[in-house]
Structures are given as C-alpha cells and as structure tokens.
Amino acid sequence: MYCSNCGEKVQEGAAFCAHCGNSLKKESNVNSTNNAPVMVPSVPGHGTATASMVLGILAIIAGVITESVNKIV
C-alpha cells in the first residue's frame, strides 16, 4: 500500500504514513487492491522565489562591502 500524499510505501493496516504523517484511514479501503505508487505533482516555480531571494540578499551584501571598501580607500 502507498501513501496518497507522498507516495511512500506504508505498512498494511497503518493509520498514518511514517514519512509524511498523512492519515491513511480513508485510503485503506480504496487502495487495498491497487498497489501502484501515487505520483505527487511538483509545484512549478517554487524554487524561483527562493533563488530570487538569495540573489537579492547577496546583492545587498555585495553593495555594503563595496561601499565600505570605497570609504576606506
């Protein structure tokens, strides 16, 4: 049997997925004959926001360092 939330294999009769904590009570009757893993779709663009934030922070740090070096010279 597989978790409908994360797709990890779970023990028969388990109440919760050990990997993600998803409740398996509803799933036990539905998927007991279907042992195919459930594919979880990825969220497009999720990494883009994180990358933009990191680059923004690095740009601010670079600006502060450049400004302090220019004041010393």
SVG drawing of the C-alpha trace seen along z (x, -y; Angstrom):
<svg xmlns="http://www.w3.org/2000/svg" viewBox="-13 -57 56 63">
<polyline fill="none" stroke="black" stroke-width="0.4" points="0.0,0.0 1.2,-3.5 0.5,-6.9 -1.8,-9.1 0.0,-12.2 3.7,-11.5 3.7,-8.2 5.9,-6.3 5.2,-2.7 3.4,-2.1 2.6,1.0 -0.8,2.6 -3.2,1.5 -1.1,-1.6 -3.2,-4.6 -0.6,-7.2 2.2,-7.4 5.6,-7.2 7.2,-9.5 4.7,-12.5 2.2,-11.8 -0.8,-11.7 -3.9,-9.9 -4.4,-6.6 -7.8,-5.6 -9.8,-6.6 -7.1,-5.2 -7.1,-1.7 -10.3,-0.6 -9.8,-2.5 -6.2,-1.4 -6.0,2.0 -6.3,3.7 -4.3,1.0 -0.6,1.1 0.6,-1.4 2.5,-4.4 0.7,-7.7 2.6,-10.4 2.7,-13.8 2.9,-16.7 5.7,-19.2 4.9,-22.9 6.3,-24.8 8.2,-28.0 8.7,-27.2 12.5,-27.3 12.5,-30.5 11.2,-32.6 13.9,-31.2 16.6,-31.8 15.5,-35.4 15.5,-36.0 19.0,-34.6 20.4,-36.6 18.8,-39.7 20.4,-39.2 23.8,-38.6 23.4,-41.8 22.7,-43.8 25.7,-42.2 28.0,-43.0 26.7,-46.6 27.5,-47.0 31.0,-45.6 31.7,-47.7 30.5,-50.8 32.7,-50.2 35.8,-49.4 35.3,-52.7 35.1,-54.7 38.4,-53.1 40.3,-54.0"/>
</svg>
